[in-house]
Amino acid sequence: MRPGELVLDDRPRDGSHTLALTGELDLATAPDLEAVILSLCSDGACEIVLDLSQVSFLDSSGLRAILSSKTVCEEHSCQLVLTRPREPVERLFELTGLLDKLSFRRLPAATTDGGAGG
């Protein structure tokens, strides 16, 4: 993956779509997210989970895209949920007051046992 790139990996399951975002969500890549969300909602998705755990950078354009996506989802009776991002990205949500205005959930725990990190 090149710097400035965003990869959107759609993982559909029973009307729910988990979009795993990897890379940077910014002015250059925000329209890609909005287009995918609109397409999924138009195709009848009932829930979209934005997995933000691998987003390395998020700017105001990325925040606007997420808020716009929330509106699109509401218009299509689809629920938008976000996973907790990495600390620097989560800090942006805190500073803008969006942690309380958006739905967040934790990712299911990985099925790995043991193994010390470090």
SULHU-V211389 format. One record per pair of residues at least 6 apart in sequence whose C-alpha atoms are under 6 Angstrom apart, sorted by the first residue. I is the first residue (numbers start at 1). GAP is how many residues later the second one is. Records with the same first field share a line. If there is no record, write none. Layout:
# SULHU-V211389
I->GAP + GAP
This chain:
# SULHU-V211389
4->20
5->18 + 19
6->16 + 17 + 18
7->14 + 15
8->12 + 13
9->10 + 11
10->8 + 9
11->6 + 7
15->30 + 31
16->29 + 30 + 31 + 32
17->31
18->30 + 31
19->31 + 32
20->31
21->30 + 31
22->32 + 33
23->32 + 33
24->31 + 32 + 33
25->33 + 37
26->32 + 33 + 35 + 36
27->34
30->32 + 35
34->35
46->32
47->31 + 32 + 33
48->32
49->31 + 32 + 33
50->32
51->32
52->31 + 33
53->32 + 33
70->10
81->22 + 23
82->22
83->21 + 22 + 23
84->22
93->6
